[in-house]
Amino acid sequence: MGPNLERIKAIVFDVDGVMTDGSVLCDPNAEPLRIFNEKDGHGLRMAALNGYTLAVITGGRTEAVRKRMTAYGVPYDNVYLCARDKRRILTEICERFGLSTEEVLYMGDDIPDVPALEIAGVGVVPADAVSEAKDKADIISPVPGGRGFVRWTVELVMKAQGRWIFDVEKYEKMF
């Protein structure tokens, strides 16, 4: 029997290696530039439209990440930058929204994500995650980070709950 996706109310995730392939380009001022997959972004919009709590916990420091995530439907205050203790932040998110950790799906790919993967109700990693993260995951996706992994995961949850439904009217009002 696999993980219980039916109980998931919140989707929390890392950025680099999850929303991206882990590569970071730098502009002439050493500001990091990331490439995001718009199918991942649409999956997040679908989750936001259907009432899931969305949050980001990333070690990244740039406001560009916050802006990109808010464009995907993640509330501004739910984007945690410069995160070092992801377990603590995940616990705070649960307290803030009145959730148990069992109601949270966490997506991560590297060693700093392991503590959050351990306490989340469902931990999911991309195909190219490090072995330490794979060892703690409930689900290992066949899709690598930055190449539709987030979309694959969101769709998996929403379909398990019968909520993978696109409502044009809600979508137009949201964006």
C-alpha positions as a printed Julia matrix, in Angstrom:
175×3 Matrix{Float64}:
   0.0    0.0     0.0
   1.41   3.39   -1.01
   1.3    6.72    0.76
  -2.08   8.24    1.58
  -2.46  11.04   -0.99
  -6.14  11.53   -0.14
  -5.33  13.34    3.11
  -3.01  15.95    1.54
  -4.13  19.55    2.06
  -0.81  21.36    1.61
   1.99  21.1    -0.94
   5.38  22.43    0.16
   8.52  22.32   -1.93
  12.11  23.35   -2.48
  13.11  25.3    -5.61
  16.56  24.38   -6.91
  16.53  20.78   -8.13
  12.74  20.61   -7.76
  11.27  23.54   -9.7
  14.54  23.81  -11.62
  17.08  21.27  -12.81
  19.5   22.59  -10.2
  21.5   24.69  -12.66
  22.01  28.35  -11.85
  23.26  30.9   -14.33
  24.61  34.19  -13.02
  24.24  37.61  -14.59
  27.21  40.03  -14.66
  26.36  41.14  -11.09
  26.46  37.52   -9.85
  22.66  37.47   -9.46
  21.44  33.91   -9.99
  19.1   33.22  -12.91
  16.92  30.13  -12.95
  14.87  28.41  -15.64
  11.4   27.24  -14.63
   9.13  24.79  -16.44
   5.75  26.38  -17.14
   3.98  23.02  -16.9
   5.19  22.89  -13.29
   3.82  26.39  -12.84
   0.45  25.46  -14.28
   0.26  22.47  -11.95
   0.77  24.83   -9.02
  -1.9   27.18  -10.35
  -4.29  24.22  -10.55
  -3.51  23.37   -6.91
  -4.02  27.0    -5.84
  -7.33  27.18   -7.71
  -8.49  24.04   -5.93
  -7.73  25.33   -2.44
  -4.47  23.63   -1.53
  -2.11  25.48    0.78
   1.11  26.09   -1.16
   4.48  27.03    0.33
   8.12  27.16   -0.72
  11.1   26.5     1.54
  14.35  27.31   -0.23
  17.91  28.14    0.6
  17.8   30.58   -2.32
  18.01  34.23   -1.45
  16.71  36.19   -4.42
  13.4   38.0    -4.5
  13.1   36.8    -8.11
  12.23  33.36   -6.71
   9.46  34.87   -4.56
   8.08  36.77   -7.56
   8.09  33.67   -9.76
   6.39  31.57   -7.09
   3.67  34.18   -6.49
   3.02  34.16  -10.25
   2.32  30.43   -9.85
  -0.19  31.03   -7.06
   2.02  30.64   -3.98
   1.13  33.46   -1.54
   3.93  35.97   -0.94
   4.17  35.16    2.78
   4.41  31.44    2.02
   7.76  31.77    0.26
  10.54  31.13    2.79
  13.9   32.29    1.43
  17.34  31.65    2.97
  15.96  28.57    4.71
  18.43  26.42    6.59
  16.22  24.43    8.98
  13.51  23.11    6.69
  12.01  20.84    9.35
  11.41  23.83   11.66
   9.88  25.9     8.87
   7.63  23.04    7.76
   6.44  22.69   11.35
   5.75  26.45   11.5
   3.74  26.25    8.27
   1.63  23.47    9.8
   1.01  25.51   12.95
   0.17  28.63   10.94
  -2.44  26.83    8.86
  -3.75  24.4    11.49
  -2.42  21.35    9.66
  -0.83  18.16   10.87
   2.39  17.11    9.15
   0.41  14.1     7.86
  -1.62  16.52    5.7
   1.49  17.92    3.99
   3.28  16.68    0.9
   6.88  17.87    0.68
   9.01  17.84   -2.48
  12.79  18.03   -2.14
  15.88  16.68   -3.82
  18.97  17.17   -1.67
  20.42  16.68    1.81
  18.94  19.9     3.28
  15.49  18.55    2.37
  15.88  15.27    4.26
  14.55  16.56    7.64
  11.39  17.9     5.95
  10.95  14.7     3.93
  11.15  12.73    7.2
   8.27  14.55    8.91
   5.95  15.24    5.96
   2.94  12.99    5.53
   4.19  12.27    2.02
   7.72  12.98    0.82
   8.37  13.03   -2.91
  11.68  13.38   -4.73
  12.56  13.73   -8.42
  14.3   10.97  -10.36
  17.63  12.79  -10.06
  17.51  13.4    -6.29
  20.52  12.5    -4.17
  20.48   9.06   -2.55
  19.98  10.46    0.97
  16.74  12.15   -0.14
  15.6    9.08   -2.08
  16.12   6.96    1.04
  13.65   9.14    3.0
  11.06   9.58    0.24
   7.7    7.88    0.1
   7.61   8.37   -3.66
  10.44   8.64   -6.19
   9.15  10.28   -9.34
  10.27   9.04  -12.75
  10.59  12.72  -13.72
  13.74  14.77  -12.96
  13.68  18.14  -11.23
  12.84  21.13  -13.42
  11.4   18.94  -16.15
   7.79  18.56  -15.01
   8.45  16.92  -11.63
   6.26  19.4    -9.72
   3.44  19.04  -12.24
   3.7   15.24  -12.09
   3.44  15.35   -8.29
   0.62  17.89   -8.08
  -1.36  15.99  -10.69
  -0.79  12.72   -8.81
  -2.26  14.21   -5.61
  -5.14  16.0    -7.25
  -6.16  12.99   -9.35
  -6.03  10.76   -6.24
  -8.51  13.18   -4.67
 -10.67  13.61   -7.78
  -9.76  17.31   -7.89
  -7.79  17.56  -11.16
 -10.39  19.88  -12.69
  -9.72  23.03  -14.7
 -12.24  25.8   -14.08
 -11.8   28.56  -16.69
 -13.86  31.09  -14.72
 -11.8   30.64  -11.54
  -8.6   30.72  -13.6
  -9.53  34.01  -15.26
 -10.3   35.6   -11.88
  -7.11  34.32  -10.26
  -4.73  35.65  -12.87
